Amino acid sequence: MGGYNTIFLGVQDERVRVMVSNAGYNSFLDYAASPYGGGDLAKWSLDKHIRRIRTVYNIYNNDASAIPCDFPELIAALAPPPLLTIAPKQDEIFVLPGVMKCLDAARPGL
């Protein structure tokens, strides 16, 4: 779970000067549409992940638009410190095209 936690840390802590995310993120919209477990967003709301998705945003209808932020915006918010993303080509959970969409969406803000 370090990949997306790296992004959360970088957004929240100004002391962070460089970040490396070794897999571990995708847009919630892409995750909801992914073949992994039917793309069930409730998997993100387990206590070991992002509990607020369940407790505050109640996404049991799998509506990613109910979540107020997504990884493209979070990645764009990291600038100016650099972010290195290492994403496997065949990750079943965070598929590479979804990771690339996040990075592409964040680039205009960088």
N, CA, C and O atoms as CSV, one atom per row, in Angstrom:
chain,resi,resn,atom,element,x,y,z
A,1,MET,N,N,0.815,-1.202,0.000
A,1,MET,CA,C,0.000,0.000,0.000
A,1,MET,C,C,0.853,1.257,0.000
A,1,MET,O,O,0.344,2.348,0.257
A,2,GLY,N,N,2.131,1.121,-0.282
A,2,GLY,CA,C,2.996,2.286,-0.263
A,2,GLY,C,C,2.849,3.201,-1.460
A,2,GLY,O,O,3.139,4.394,-1.363
A,3,GLY,N,N,2.402,2.665,-2.595
A,3,GLY,CA,C,2.302,3.478,-3.803
A,3,GLY,C,C,1.375,4.661,-3.641
A,3,GLY,O,O,1.770,5.800,-3.891
A,4,TYR,N,N,0.152,4.409,-3.228
A,4,TYR,CA,C,-0.772,5.534,-3.079
A,4,TYR,C,C,-0.541,6.287,-1.781
A,4,TYR,O,O,-0.839,7.479,-1.708
A,5,ASN,N,N,-0.023,5.633,-0.761
A,5,ASN,CA,C,0.294,6.357,0.474
A,5,ASN,C,C,1.426,7.351,0.264
A,5,ASN,O,O,1.471,8.383,0.933
A,6,THR,N,N,2.337,7.060,-0.651
A,6,THR,CA,C,3.389,8.016,-1.013
A,6,THR,C,C,2.770,9.301,-1.541
A,6,THR,O,O,3.206,10.398,-1.194
A,7,ILE,N,N,1.758,9.159,-2.376
A,7,ILE,CA,C,1.082,10.323,-2.945
A,7,ILE,C,C,0.368,11.108,-1.844
A,7,ILE,O,O,0.458,12.335,-1.799
A,8,PHE,N,N,-0.342,10.405,-0.956
A,8,PHE,CA,C,-1.021,11.095,0.148
A,8,PHE,C,C,-0.020,11.834,1.034
A,8,PHE,O,O,-0.264,12.975,1.428
A,9,LEU,N,N,1.091,11.199,1.345
A,9,LEU,CA,C,2.117,11.834,2.168
A,9,LEU,C,C,2.662,13.083,1.482
A,9,LEU,O,O,2.793,14.134,2.110
A,10,GLY,N,N,2.976,12.969,0.199
A,10,GLY,CA,C,3.527,14.113,-0.528
A,10,GLY,C,C,2.585,15.303,-0.575
A,10,GLY,O,O,3.027,16.451,-0.518
A,11,VAL,N,N,1.292,15.037,-0.678
A,11,VAL,CA,C,0.300,16.112,-0.710
A,11,VAL,C,C,0.175,16.779,0.664
A,11,VAL,O,O,-0.047,17.987,0.746
A,12,GLN,N,N,0.315,16.007,1.731
A,12,GLN,CA,C,0.076,16.508,3.077
A,12,GLN,C,C,1.298,17.078,3.797
A,12,GLN,O,O,1.155,17.894,4.707
A,13,ASP,N,N,2.490,16.654,3.396
A,13,ASP,CA,C,3.683,17.022,4.166
A,13,ASP,C,C,4.676,17.784,3.291
A,13,ASP,O,O,5.290,17.204,2.395
A,14,GLU,N,N,4.829,19.053,3.543
A,14,GLU,CA,C,5.695,19.910,2.731
A,14,GLU,C,C,7.181,19.581,2.880
A,14,GLU,O,O,7.999,20.064,2.096
A,15,ARG,N,N,7.537,18.774,3.864
A,15,ARG,CA,C,8.937,18.390,4.030
A,15,ARG,C,C,9.392,17.381,2.979
A,15,ARG,O,O,10.592,17.222,2.752
A,16,VAL,N,N,8.459,16.710,2.345
A,16,VAL,CA,C,8.787,15.697,1.337
A,16,VAL,C,C,9.346,16.398,0.101
A,16,VAL,O,O,8.704,17.280,-0.470
A,17,ARG,N,N,10.544,15.997,-0.301
A,17,ARG,CA,C,11.234,16.656,-1.417
A,17,ARG,C,C,11.254,15.828,-2.703
A,17,ARG,O,O,11.450,16.371,-3.791
A,18,VAL,N,N,11.052,14.523,-2.578
A,18,VAL,CA,C,11.018,13.634,-3.743
A,18,VAL,C,C,10.217,12.398,-3.346
A,18,VAL,O,O,10.241,11.983,-2.187
A,19,MET,N,N,9.504,11.812,-4.312
A,19,MET,CA,C,8.656,10.655,-4.016
A,19,MET,C,C,8.872,9.557,-5.036
A,19,MET,O,O,9.123,9.821,-6.212
A,20,VAL,N,N,8.772,8.318,-4.570
A,20,VAL,CA,C,8.798,7.147,-5.447
A,20,VAL,C,C,7.573,6.317,-5.106
A,20,VAL,O,O,7.401,5.880,-3.968
A,21,SER,N,N,6.727,6.105,-6.100
A,21,SER,CA,C,5.546,5.276,-5.925
A,21,SER,C,C,5.768,3.989,-6.701
A,21,SER,O,O,5.800,3.992,-7.932
A,22,ASN,N,N,5.920,2.897,-5.978
A,22,ASN,CA,C,6.136,1.594,-6.603
A,22,ASN,C,C,4.779,0.926,-6.764
A,22,ASN,O,O,4.334,0.167,-5.903
A,23,ALA,N,N,4.130,1.228,-7.892
A,23,ALA,CA,C,2.771,0.753,-8.189
A,23,ALA,C,C,1.802,1.309,-7.154
A,23,ALA,O,O,2.187,2.146,-6.337
A,24,GLY,N,N,0.583,0.866,-7.176
A,24,GLY,CA,C,-0.327,1.177,-6.094
A,24,GLY,C,C,-1.268,2.343,-6.260
A,24,GLY,O,O,-1.753,2.856,-5.252
A,25,TYR,N,N,-1.561,2.796,-7.461
A,25,TYR,CA,C,-2.635,3.777,-7.608
A,25,TYR,C,C,-3.224,3.703,-9.005
A,25,TYR,O,O,-2.625,3.169,-9.939
A,26,ASN,N,N,-4.396,4.250,-9.108
A,26,ASN,CA,C,-5.153,4.306,-10.340
A,26,ASN,C,C,-6.292,5.271,-10.078
A,26,ASN,O,O,-6.638,5.501,-8.919
A,27,SER,N,N,-6.870,5.827,-11.087
A,27,SER,CA,C,-8.033,6.670,-10.852
A,27,SER,C,C,-9.165,5.803,-10.307
A,27,SER,O,O,-9.302,4.644,-10.701
A,28,PHE,N,N,-9.962,6.346,-9.420
A,28,PHE,CA,C,-11.087,5.586,-8.876
A,28,PHE,C,C,-12.052,5.183,-9.990
A,28,PHE,O,O,-12.646,4.106,-9.939
A,29,LEU,N,N,-12.210,6.046,-10.997
A,29,LEU,CA,C,-13.083,5.708,-12.124
A,29,LEU,C,C,-12.560,4.496,-12.880
A,29,LEU,O,O,-13.336,3.610,-13.238
A,30,ASP,N,N,-11.247,4.443,-13.131
A,30,ASP,CA,C,-10.665,3.289,-13.814
A,30,ASP,C,C,-10.731,2.042,-12.946
A,30,ASP,O,O,-10.985,0.947,-13.447
A,31,TYR,N,N,-10.505,2.202,-11.662
A,31,TYR,CA,C,-10.585,1.064,-10.754
A,31,TYR,C,C,-12.005,0.497,-10.739
A,31,TYR,O,O,-12.185,-0.721,-10.755
A,32,ALA,N,N,-13.008,1.366,-10.708
A,32,ALA,CA,C,-14.402,0.919,-10.674
A,32,ALA,C,C,-14.762,0.144,-11.934
A,32,ALA,O,O,-15.634,-0.725,-11.906
A,33,ALA,N,N,-14.090,0.460,-13.039
A,33,ALA,CA,C,-14.373,-0.215,-14.313
A,33,ALA,C,C,-13.451,-1.400,-14.573
A,33,ALA,O,O,-13.610,-2.094,-15.577
A,34,SER,N,N,-12.493,-1.641,-13.687
A,34,SER,CA,C,-11.499,-2.690,-13.935
A,34,SER,C,C,-12.078,-4.077,-13.706
A,34,SER,O,O,-13.066,-4.232,-12.987
A,35,PRO,N,N,-11.465,-5.080,-14.316
A,35,PRO,CA,C,-11.948,-6.452,-14.134
A,35,PRO,C,C,-11.617,-7.038,-12.767
A,35,PRO,O,O,-12.203,-8.050,-12.383
A,36,TYR,N,N,-10.690,-6.429,-12.018
A,36,TYR,CA,C,-10.301,-6.971,-10.715
A,36,TYR,C,C,-11.473,-6.895,-9.747
A,36,TYR,O,O,-11.889,-5.809,-9.345
A,37,GLY,N,N,-11.984,-8.017,-9.389
A,37,GLY,CA,C,-13.090,-8.067,-8.422
A,37,GLY,C,C,-14.291,-7.256,-8.852
A,37,GLY,O,O,-15.051,-6.779,-8.008
A,38,GLY,N,N,-14.476,-7.091,-10.152
A,38,GLY,CA,C,-15.578,-6.276,-10.635
A,38,GLY,C,C,-15.337,-4.801,-10.421
A,38,GLY,O,O,-16.245,-3.985,-10.588
A,39,GLY,N,N,-14.101,-4.451,-10.048
A,39,GLY,CA,C,-13.796,-3.047,-9.809
A,39,GLY,C,C,-14.573,-2.475,-8.641
A,39,GLY,O,O,-14.937,-1.299,-8.663
A,40,ASP,N,N,-14.830,-3.265,-7.641
A,40,ASP,CA,C,-15.649,-2.874,-6.507
A,40,ASP,C,C,-14.919,-1.841,-5.643
A,40,ASP,O,O,-13.928,-2.171,-4.992
A,41,LEU,N,N,-15.398,-0.606,-5.634
A,41,LEU,CA,C,-14.764,0.455,-4.856
A,41,LEU,C,C,-14.827,0.203,-3.354
A,41,LEU,O,O,-14.056,0.794,-2.598
A,42,ALA,N,N,-15.723,-0.655,-2.917
A,42,ALA,CA,C,-15.796,-0.963,-1.488
A,42,ALA,C,C,-14.496,-1.593,-1.002
A,42,ALA,O,O,-14.202,-1.535,0.192
A,43,LYS,N,N,-13.715,-2.190,-1.887
A,43,LYS,CA,C,-12.422,-2.760,-1.486
A,43,LYS,C,C,-11.463,-1.669,-1.020
A,43,LYS,O,O,-10.578,-1.934,-0.206
A,44,TRP,N,N,-11.625,-0.453,-1.523
A,44,TRP,CA,C,-10.799,0.670,-1.078
A,44,TRP,C,C,-11.187,1.109,0.320
A,44,TRP,O,O,-10.413,1.786,0.998
A,45,SER,N,N,-12.375,0.732,0.757
A,45,SER,CA,C,-12.869,1.256,2.028
A,45,SER,C,C,-12.619,0.328,3.211
A,45,SER,O,O,-13.148,0.557,4.298
A,46,LEU,N,N,-11.833,-0.696,3.015
A,46,LEU,CA,C,-11.467,-1.554,4.138
A,46,LEU,C,C,-10.682,-0.726,5.156
A,46,LEU,O,O,-10.090,0.294,4.805
A,47,ASP,N,N,-10.678,-1.153,6.383
A,47,ASP,CA,C,-9.991,-0.391,7.428
A,47,ASP,C,C,-8.506,-0.196,7.131
A,47,ASP,O,O,-7.922,0.789,7.583
A,48,LYS,N,N,-7.881,-1.105,6.384
A,48,LYS,CA,C,-6.456,-0.963,6.086
A,48,LYS,C,C,-6.194,-0.076,4.871
A,48,LYS,O,O,-5.038,0.186,4.538
A,49,HIS,N,N,-7.233,0.380,4.219
A,49,HIS,CA,C,-7.063,1.253,3.058
A,49,HIS,C,C,-7.613,2.645,3.385
A,49,HIS,O,O,-7.095,3.319,4.275
A,50,ILE,N,N,-8.644,3.071,2.683
A,50,ILE,CA,C,-9.188,4.420,2.862
A,50,ILE,C,C,-10.612,4.295,3.405
A,50,ILE,O,O,-11.581,4.324,2.646
A,51,ARG,N,N,-10.724,4.159,4.704
A,51,ARG,CA,C,-12.000,3.905,5.372
A,51,ARG,C,C,-13.041,4.983,5.081
A,51,ARG,O,O,-14.233,4.679,5.021
A,52,ARG,N,N,-12.625,6.215,4.901
A,52,ARG,CA,C,-13.583,7.314,4.668
A,52,ARG,C,C,-14.400,7.119,3.400
A,52,ARG,O,O,-15.490,7.675,3.272
A,53,ILE,N,N,-13.883,6.333,2.463
A,53,ILE,CA,C,-14.674,6.060,1.263
A,53,ILE,C,C,-15.984,5.384,1.659
A,53,ILE,O,O,-17.027,5.632,1.055
A,54,ARG,N,N,-15.920,4.536,2.667
A,54,ARG,CA,C,-17.120,3.846,3.152
A,54,ARG,C,C,-17.888,4.696,4.156
A,54,ARG,O,O,-19.109,4.824,4.064
A,55,THR,N,N,-17.176,5.271,5.105
A,55,THR,CA,C,-17.847,5.916,6.227
A,55,THR,C,C,-18.368,7.318,5.914
A,55,THR,O,O,-19.346,7.762,6.516
A,56,VAL,N,N,-17.732,8.011,4.987
A,56,VAL,CA,C,-18.156,9.377,4.673
A,56,VAL,C,C,-18.825,9.458,3.299
A,56,VAL,O,O,-19.857,10.114,3.151
A,57,TYR,N,N,-18.251,8.803,2.308
A,57,TYR,CA,C,-18.745,8.947,0.938
A,57,TYR,C,C,-19.650,7.816,0.493
A,57,TYR,O,O,-20.221,7.883,-0.595
A,58,ASN,N,N,-19.799,6.768,1.311
A,58,ASN,CA,C,-20.765,5.687,1.102
A,58,ASN,C,C,-20.860,5.253,-0.364
A,58,ASN,O,O,-21.883,5.469,-1.013
A,59,ILE,N,N,-19.814,4.655,-0.871
A,59,ILE,CA,C,-19.739,4.309,-2.287
A,59,ILE,C,C,-20.230,2.902,-2.604
A,59,ILE,O,O,-19.816,2.320,-3.607
A,60,TYR,N,N,-21.086,2.356,-1.788
A,60,TYR,CA,C,-21.521,0.984,-2.048
A,60,TYR,C,C,-22.260,0.830,-3.371
A,60,TYR,O,O,-22.450,-0.296,-3.831
A,61,ASN,N,N,-22.678,1.912,-3.989
A,61,ASN,CA,C,-23.264,1.819,-5.326
A,61,ASN,C,C,-22.183,1.892,-6.410
A,61,ASN,O,O,-22.495,1.980,-7.598
A,62,ASN,N,N,-20.913,1.854,-5.996
A,62,ASN,CA,C,-19.749,1.850,-6.892
A,62,ASN,C,C,-19.667,3.129,-7.729
A,62,ASN,O,O,-19.210,3.095,-8.872
A,63,ASP,N,N,-20.103,4.240,-7.169
A,63,ASP,CA,C,-20.082,5.520,-7.869
A,63,ASP,C,C,-18.821,6.289,-7.504
A,63,ASP,O,O,-18.752,6.935,-6.458
A,64,ALA,N,N,-17.823,6.209,-8.381
A,64,ALA,CA,C,-16.540,6.869,-8.115
A,64,ALA,C,C,-16.669,8.384,-8.068
A,64,ALA,O,O,-15.829,9.055,-7.468
A,65,SER,N,N,-17.699,8.930,-8.685
A,65,SER,CA,C,-17.851,10.394,-8.683
A,65,SER,C,C,-18.233,10.919,-7.300
A,65,SER,O,O,-18.182,12.129,-7.076
A,66,ALA,N,N,-18.612,10.046,-6.368
A,66,ALA,CA,C,-18.944,10.480,-5.003
A,66,ALA,C,C,-17.694,10.817,-4.194
A,66,ALA,O,O,-17.792,11.484,-3.164
A,67,ILE,N,N,-16.531,10.368,-4.639
A,67,ILE,CA,C,-15.277,10.623,-3.927
A,67,ILE,C,C,-14.760,11.992,-4.371
A,67,ILE,O,O,-14.614,12.219,-5.572
A,68,PRO,N,N,-14.481,12.903,-3.450
A,68,PRO,CA,C,-14.211,14.297,-3.811
A,68,PRO,C,C,-12.871,14.569,-4.496
A,68,PRO,O,O,-12.674,15.658,-5.036
A,69,CYS,N,N,-11.959,13.619,-4.486
A,69,CYS,CA,C,-10.702,13.827,-5.193
A,69,CYS,C,C,-10.284,12.506,-5.819
A,69,CYS,O,O,-10.785,11.443,-5.452
A,70,ASP,N,N,-9.368,12.585,-6.759
A,70,ASP,CA,C,-8.896,11.381,-7.426
A,70,ASP,C,C,-7.401,11.528,-7.670
A,70,ASP,O,O,-6.841,12.614,-7.514
A,71,PHE,N,N,-6.772,10.454,-8.045
A,71,PHE,CA,C,-5.319,10.448,-8.148
A,71,PHE,C,C,-4.756,11.411,-9.196
A,71,PHE,O,O,-3.674,11.949,-8.962
A,72,PRO,N,N,-5.408,11.667,-10.332
A,72,PRO,CA,C,-4.843,12.681,-11.244
A,72,PRO,C,C,-4.669,14.042,-10.562
A,72,PRO,O,O,-3.644,14.699,-10.741
A,73,GLU,N,N,-5.668,14.463,-9.781
A,73,GLU,CA,C,-5.578,15.744,-9.076
A,73,GLU,C,C,-4.541,15.698,-7.963
A,73,GLU,O,O,-3.804,16.662,-7.756
A,74,LEU,N,N,-4.484,14.594,-7.255
A,74,LEU,CA,C,-3.502,14.462,-6.177
A,74,LEU,C,C,-2.082,14.511,-6.726
A,74,LEU,O,O,-1.212,15.159,-6.145
A,75,ILE,N,N,-1.845,13.828,-7.842
A,75,ILE,CA,C,-0.510,13.827,-8.445
A,75,ILE,C,C,-0.147,15.225,-8.931
A,75,ILE,O,O,0.990,15.666,-8.763
A,76,ALA,N,N,-1.102,15.920,-9.528
A,76,ALA,CA,C,-0.836,17.293,-9.971
A,76,ALA,C,C,-0.522,18.195,-8.785
A,76,ALA,O,O,0.280,19.121,-8.905
A,77,ALA,N,N,-1.142,17.936,-7.648
A,77,ALA,CA,C,-0.916,18.752,-6.453
A,77,ALA,C,C,0.469,18.533,-5.851
A,77,ALA,O,O,0.908,19.325,-5.016
A,78,LEU,N,N,1.155,17.484,-6.256
A,78,LEU,CA,C,2.481,17.201,-5.711
A,78,LEU,C,C,3.547,18.177,-6.199
A,78,LEU,O,O,4.555,18.369,-5.520
A,79,ALA,N,N,3.349,18.786,-7.337
A,79,ALA,CA,C,4.361,19.649,-7.927
A,79,ALA,C,C,4.712,20.776,-6.953
A,79,ALA,O,O,3.826,21.273,-6.258
A,80,PRO,N,N,5.941,21.181,-6.886
A,80,PRO,CA,C,7.052,20.882,-7.778
A,80,PRO,C,C,7.914,19.683,-7.410
A,80,PRO,O,O,8.702,19.271,-8.261
A,81,PRO,N,N,7.840,19.074,-6.208
A,81,PRO,CA,C,8.727,17.927,-5.978
A,81,PRO,C,C,8.487,16.817,-6.992
A,81,PRO,O,O,7.345,16.565,-7.378
A,82,PRO,N,N,9.547,16.155,-7.422
A,82,PRO,CA,C,9.404,15.111,-8.436
A,82,PRO,C,C,8.790,13.826,-7.871
A,82,PRO,O,O,8.955,13.490,-6.698
A,83,LEU,N,N,8.077,13.124,-8.755
A,83,LEU,CA,C,7.475,11.837,-8.425
A,83,LEU,C,C,7.927,10.824,-9.469
A,83,LEU,O,O,7.725,11.029,-10.666
A,84,LEU,N,N,8.530,9.745,-9.022
A,84,LEU,CA,C,8.866,8.621,-9.888
A,84,LEU,C,C,7.814,7.554,-9.653
A,84,LEU,O,O,7.616,7.110,-8.522
A,85,THR,N,N,7.138,7.139,-10.717
A,85,THR,CA,C,6.152,6.076,-10.618
A,85,THR,C,C,6.707,4.830,-11.276
A,85,THR,O,O,7.140,4.867,-12.427
A,86,ILE,N,N,6.693,3.729,-10.547
A,86,ILE,CA,C,7.086,2.427,-11.081
A,86,ILE,C,C,5.811,1.602,-11.128
A,86,ILE,O,O,5.241,1.270,-10.089
A,87,ALA,N,N,5.363,1.270,-12.339
A,87,ALA,CA,C,4.107,0.547,-12.501
A,87,ALA,C,C,4.316,-0.659,-13.402
A,87,ALA,O,O,4.800,-0.515,-14.525
A,88,PRO,N,N,3.962,-1.840,-12.930
A,88,PRO,CA,C,4.126,-3.031,-13.756
A,88,PRO,C,C,3.159,-3.045,-14.937
A,88,PRO,O,O,2.058,-2.500,-14.861
A,89,LYS,N,N,3.579,-3.661,-16.005
A,89,LYS,CA,C,2.750,-3.722,-17.204
A,89,LYS,C,C,1.525,-4.606,-17.022
A,89,LYS,O,O,0.517,-4.413,-17.702
A,90,GLN,N,N,1.600,-5.568,-16.119
A,90,GLN,CA,C,0.497,-6.520,-15.984
A,90,GLN,C,C,-0.054,-6.572,-14.564
A,90,GLN,O,O,-0.352,-7.654,-14.058
A,91,ASP,N,N,-0.190,-5.441,-13.928
A,91,ASP,CA,C,-0.795,-5.382,-12.598
A,91,ASP,C,C,-2.300,-5.608,-12.758
A,91,ASP,O,O,-2.946,-4.920,-13.549
A,92,GLU,N,N,-2.851,-6.545,-12.030
A,92,GLU,CA,C,-4.273,-6.848,-12.147
A,92,GLU,C,C,-5.152,-5.854,-11.396
A,92,GLU,O,O,-6.340,-5.729,-11.694
A,93,ILE,N,N,-4.588,-5.159,-10.441
A,93,ILE,CA,C,-5.384,-4.245,-9.628
A,93,ILE,C,C,-5.296,-2.818,-10.171
A,93,ILE,O,O,-6.317,-2.193,-10.459
A,94,PHE,N,N,-4.081,-2.312,-10.308
A,94,PHE,CA,C,-3.863,-0.954,-10.804
A,94,PHE,C,C,-3.283,-1.068,-12.215
A,94,PHE,O,O,-2.067,-1.033,-12.405
A,95,VAL,N,N,-4.159,-1.203,-13.181
A,95,VAL,CA,C,-3.746,-1.482,-14.551
A,95,VAL,C,C,-2.946,-0.310,-15.118
A,95,VAL,O,O,-3.236,0.853,-14.835
A,96,LEU,N,N,-1.941,-0.636,-15.917
A,96,LEU,CA,C,-1.030,0.374,-16.456
A,96,LEU,C,C,-1.749,1.486,-17.225
A,96,LEU,O,O,-1.403,2.653,-17.038
A,97,PRO,N,N,-2.732,1.184,-18.079
A,97,PRO,CA,C,-3.415,2.306,-18.756
A,97,PRO,C,C,-4.049,3.296,-17.784
A,97,PRO,O,O,-4.085,4.495,-18.063
A,98,GLY,N,N,-4.549,2.812,-16.646
A,98,GLY,CA,C,-5.122,3.710,-15.637
A,98,GLY,C,C,-4.069,4.565,-14.970
A,98,GLY,O,O,-4.304,5.742,-14.693
A,99,VAL,N,N,-2.905,3.983,-14.707
A,99,VAL,CA,C,-1.792,4.751,-14.131
A,99,VAL,C,C,-1.368,5.839,-15.112
A,99,VAL,O,O,-1.143,6.983,-14.719
A,100,MET,N,N,-1.260,5.477,-16.395
A,100,MET,CA,C,-0.844,6.450,-17.412
A,100,MET,C,C,-1.863,7.580,-17.536
A,100,MET,O,O,-1.486,8.734,-17.740
A,101,LYS,N,N,-3.147,7.259,-17.415
A,101,LYS,CA,C,-4.175,8.303,-17.447
A,101,LYS,C,C,-3.981,9.294,-16.301
A,101,LYS,O,O,-4.127,10.504,-16.479
A,102,CYS,N,N,-3.649,8.765,-15.126
A,102,CYS,CA,C,-3.413,9.650,-13.977
A,102,CYS,C,C,-2.233,10.587,-14.251
A,102,CYS,O,O,-2.318,11.794,-14.021
A,103,LEU,N,N,-1.141,10.017,-14.743
A,103,LEU,CA,C,0.050,10.832,-15.014
A,103,LEU,C,C,-0.221,11.840,-16.126
A,103,LEU,O,O,0.194,12.994,-16.028
A,104,ASP,N,N,-0.914,11.412,-17.184
A,104,ASP,CA,C,-1.221,12.324,-18.289
A,104,ASP,C,C,-2.129,13.464,-17.842
A,104,ASP,O,O,-1.946,14.608,-18.259
A,105,ALA,N,N,-3.103,13.154,-16.998
A,105,ALA,CA,C,-4.018,14.186,-16.507
A,105,ALA,C,C,-3.312,15.175,-15.603
A,105,ALA,O,O,-3.692,16.344,-15.540
A,106,ALA,N,N,-2.283,14.714,-14.902
A,106,ALA,CA,C,-1.563,15.580,-13.972
A,106,ALA,C,C,-0.548,16.458,-14.683
A,106,ALA,O,O,-0.201,17.521,-14.170
A,107,ARG,N,N,-0.068,16.055,-15.832
A,107,ARG,CA,C,0.999,16.798,-16.519
A,107,ARG,C,C,0.684,18.254,-16.791
A,107,ARG,O,O,1.567,19.089,-16.593
A,108,PRO,N,N,-0.512,18.621,-17.230
A,108,PRO,CA,C,-0.751,20.049,-17.481
A,108,PRO,C,C,-0.522,20.923,-16.256
A,108,PRO,O,O,-0.167,22.094,-16.387
A,109,GLY,N,N,-0.722,20.360,-15.062
A,109,GLY,CA,C,-0.517,21.137,-13.834
A,109,GLY,C,C,0.919,21.163,-13.377
A,109,GLY,O,O,1.245,21.878,-12.430
A,110,LEU,N,N,1.786,20.410,-14.014
A,110,LEU,CA,C,3.180,20.342,-13.581
A,110,LEU,C,C,4.022,21.407,-14.227
A,110,LEU,O,O,5.223,21.487,-13.967
